Amino acid sequence: MSDADAPPNLEGIALIGLAGRFPGARNARELWKNLAGGLESVAHFSEKELRASGIPEDLTRNADYVPTRATLDDADKFDASFFGFTPRDAELTDPQHRVFLECSWHALEDAAIDPERYKGSIGVFAGASLNTYLLDNIASHREQLADFVAQFQADGYPLLIGSDKDYLTTRVSYKLDLRGPSVTVQTACSTSLVAVVQAVNALLSYQCDAALAGGVSITFPQARGHLFQDGAILSKDGHCRAFDADATGTVFGHGCGVVVLKRLADAVADHDHIYAVIKGAALNNDGAGKVSYMAPSVDGQAEVISLAHALAGVSAETIDYVEAHGTATPLGDPIEVAALTQAFRATTDKRGFCHLGTVKSNFGHLEAAAGVTGLIKTALAIENAQIPASLHFQHPNPQIDFVNSPFEVVTRLTTWERKEHPRRAGVSSFGVGGTNAHVVVEEAPSAPSDEIVSDGPQLLVLSAKTRYALEEATTQLGQYLKAHPQVALADVAFTLQMGRRAFEHRRFVIANKTAEASKLLLRRDRQALYTSPLPGKPADLAPAEVSTNKLAAIGWKWLHGEPVDFAALHEGTSTRRISLPGYVFEKKRFWIEPDRSTPAAPVAAPVATAQPAAAAAAVEEPVAPVILSPLDDLKAFLKDQSGIDLAAATPTTSLLELGFDSLFLTQIAIALQRRYGLRITLRQLLGELADLGPLAAYLEANRSKTPTATPEAPAAAAALTSGMPSAPAQHGPFRPLQKGSRAGVLSKTQQTWLERFHPPLQRAHRLLQKAHAGASCPLRRPARSRRLQAGLEGDGLSHCRQSLPRRAPLGRRRQRLRRHHARLRSRPLRPPTGVCHAGHRRADEARHGNRPEPPARWRGRRAALRNHRTRTGDLLQHGFGSGARRDSYRPHGHRP
């Protein structure tokens, strides 16, 4: 008995859903169309496009510069409202995260899994490439980068979470409410296939019941090429000619791929659509057994392939096709074929029986998304029983012995004949650094022949979060049914009812045949197409059909939000989940344009000229300020923080209704404190101040408590709020943001510690910041960890020491410091008799002034204290003294 006639073996992992966005393809269906058509999706950029991307002219004019890359359309667009992102958060989030989140949703829809109703746990395993959006777009705005560094621990979390690879999978788990393992994988080029192997292992060990696995790679600017170097990995002519004699390397591209996996027995029981079955999956590393760290290894690759065969329990001679890593490099291709041959020779001596190809010939290397893209291509090839051609192969690489190998490169679209065994293939992915992955996949077992086919009218339901998306979904489904008239309408109805989320805007139609359903959807027949009323509009009267037609009655209940047991409609039938078009996301642009400006050349200051009296009067004419109500002022403030238009918000609108989560409310609390000088807690924003009206009233009622400048000291107040020239020594602690610029950032600060334990010194710190432009910390951090102690009383700083306690526990040191400061406050302190340029006591007077001594119990540490003791004047004299004005501070009577 052949393998085809044997009872189905339900061991393995079923691939039940897939989604992605690829160069020249918005989804997996378009990807297969391009692959079957032999289409290369690589862009060649003009000089103008490269210049707009900020590529230097001297680089583009280099004879070895290749202006080629496979790009991704609409990488700057995202449906932020669908996933609950504020516009500001969406702008700060890496487009890789955004695209992967949308593809994850589409993959679950393709698998007909609604996480809200799915009873099992769903894991997420994936990885991404380097976040160049942060480097090229956000970081090019120096003020934004400086703000992020300065406020990193306070309210910089949106940029941190949206930028770091660590949060790729956990953000998906949070937004889609997935409760299984959520693991970010990073193994360079093999990242996404390693993620698939990790997901397979998690399913086999019952850590989850379904899993998302994949990867994403989008780098910016997209319109850029590469510099060819002989013997390196990038192509000389902009084409990926894998296994060909003219191959010189690969081309980089952008894309995203996600697959949904489930244990095969569960998938069969759930009537899932199964693209392919993973029978074996293996990982290893080359170790040091190769020429260099970046070089591939024959033994390492051969071992992982052999291990995957052993885990799958198959012989190499039953494998019909191998989706190769195929980077088209002079070193990589011969090593890969040699490793495949070595692994196959362990179980067979046959020659030329296995097809060989790579998706990289179509659009290059997708880096972190490369492995899963090869798996998606292979799964689609198994389902369609066709093997796409590997492009640009004309003459075999002379370093590859194809004649004595088991392989032949596929040069045209080839029908995949079914032999005595299921259609079976291998997929390889190898990462720089030596992490290798290989999986063995085969076609799904055939469905039982005694299934009961459901006949008769079917209820098709559609829903979306917006009316626009609902209309687009209606058109999309109608076009799909028109293009696929062979699809069973009962399967379409079952998939839409059981595998899709029900949103606010709803629509249903009843049809008997697939062609009829397509016509009704595309015509928008109001007599047959029932739609839920718009929010705030009265509901339509139930049509007469509802009282006589059972399906119409069920549809009408569902249309108006009543719970419906759709499963009861399909009891005793063989209806199954199928692949249907996914949700139509609204493509809105959330993008921070990179700053391509260059520093302007210095110009001479304009000469002041006398201004006519009439012109001067026109310039000096005061403009009446716009006074906003407390509520409008709050709404404007929240719009600035989130990017959400709050024009329609009412006093009873809650912050949660606006889409603000707890993390964003924490940032709002900090921003409100910074603006109004009021301490507002997260608990208040979730409790008594959760609505806009009470919050605005609270802010207005407590405005008077915020510190303001006293009218009797206008000159001092003006000096404190205006920037002053900075001395060269002030820039010592800072790392320059740009060559030739004096703007800089500190990598570390003691701001959190000072705020917590030394409020007086923190007030003095803020006073210095106001008077000195660009200052974020008054001191350079010493080589050894030191702690500042300060007492600020009455007219000025009485003393400021640095100490280095070495043995006392942290809790005891804090208690001693508190007792020491309490004694200092109880003593009368005379104001400083002289001021330095920064407005504080002169260093020479400070050294001879009346200085309080530390506690006597600090025995054995007097020498350390004496060595590290200094005065505020000493500290400020070196860093801030030379650039300040004498009238910047009031020497007496001013409390910061």
C-alpha angles and dihedrals in degrees: 000000000000126000089254092059096043121102111272115271107222095195114114141052119289121220099217103164139024139177139165150143119240139173106292093000128088093193144002093275091058089045091057091046090054093045094048090048094051093239122168111212103196123131124220112204130218125228090256093054092049092049091051088054091056097250108158115250093229089058097049091050091055109114090227095052111113112199095205136118138143106244136196122233121233094009087147094056130085141165095237097169093054091061096036098253121150113231090248093052090047091054092051095046119098109253087229089065092047096049092045091051092053092045091050090056091048091048091054090048090050088054089047091237120144106194089207091063102026109110098204132069121265122210129203124215119173148121141209139207128251114306101244091163087073092047100041104031112022099031091050086072098073095193091057092049092048091049091050093051093046094047098033096123095035110049107339094105098106090061093041096050093040094049107041123087090221091074098049097097100029091054088055091048090051098045094045095035096239114169104192129092113309111201132171112212125202119182100133114239094004094051100113097043090047086053088054091052091049090051091049091053092047090053094046090051091047094241086136139004098225133011142201114216132176148087145247134214124182120150129184142269089032094194098074137102136205140253112249118228121184111251094013127112102262125090124252096213102032096254130108104227100181115198091357126129091237095051113132101166144298137291123234120238142175130242150121132230132183131178130190116222132193135168107276095235090053092047092052091047091050093050091240125172105251118202095181142331125245106221099175137010128182142178135194143146132240094230113193097320096110142072097265142348093267096042122099123240127226093207094046094051094043091052095052092048092049090048091052090051091051093048090049091048093228136128119238091238089067092060111099101181140021122202098210130207085238106177093168092230120147090239103033102053098053091046092050094050090046090052092048090049092049092051094046093047089064090074108015142031096197119129132216097359099116124072118226128202146139135214089218089080088068101050110350132245115341091191109204090019097045100095098049090045089058089049092050091049091051094047091051090047090053092048094047094039091229133111114213120225122262102234130230095023112138109134123021120247106264089224090063120078099210093160093067096034130089091243143088124180115244108239100174140025102287129197110239105226118205112236131186088298132048118277102277135184144171127227122202133193125174126189132211104260093042108277105145129190132186131174132188115216133182139177121283121261115267119263117253113271095222095067119138111238115219113231135181134050119345133206113228115194127194130182140170141173093247135032090239091056091047092054091047091048090051092053093043094052092045091053092047093052090047090053093044107040091159092069113111108246091213090060090050091052093045092050094048093046100043105026107041132075116246110231133185099270108063141178136175138188133187119217139162100210137032093241091051092051091050092053094048092049095047095043094048088224103197091199092061104022112076119196132188116247120259116263110279093017123112116258120253119250114263111261119241090251090070092067094050105031119067094203091048090052091051091047092049091052091050091046090060096046101262117143115260130190100222092171090070089063091063103041112135094015132108096231113147141188115268137185112270133168112284135231116307105235118206108244107223121164116245105173142141107212114225117248104245094172120121125215109275120237114259114265131197117266113257117256113248112242132190113269123216114252093240092053092047091051091050092051095046095048106123120239118219110245120239109245115204126200115249091256094048090046090053092047091051090049093050091047089054091051098044108020091233117135106235097181092117095043116115131207089262094054109114126221090239091055088057089059097256111150126199093269092053092045088055089056090046090053090053092046092049090051090050093050104037102025090236125129108230120175131212089243090059092050089052093043132028094000097044094113126067094237098056091041093052091047091050092051092047093048093051100040092100090064093063115103115257134177115272115246093226092065107048094147093053092045091051091049092051095051098044124079121246132204114276123230119234091246090058091068093058097095093046130089109220114247093206135016110265093015126112092210112108147156136226117236092210136016139184092224097119093049094048094049091052102046109018114043093164093055090044090057089051089048092056089048090057092047092056093052099045123057115231097007115140097160129017097215139051109239109252123236091251124049110265134173128223121224121192142172119197116189134165111314105014149323110324097189142342123193138177117216136181111205108186111184112024114100116252095251094051092047091054091050091051091048091052092050090046092052091046090057091047093053091052092059122081109249122203117223118250113275095208135034132213123216090280092055098256134108116297116257094237093052091044090058092056100034130108103283123182116233125235121251115296091228090073090088118171092023101079091096091053091047092048092050094050098036118118141149130247089250090058092051096046097038092071099041107031111009104090098052100047131091124237093236095053092100134033106239093210139032098014122122113192 
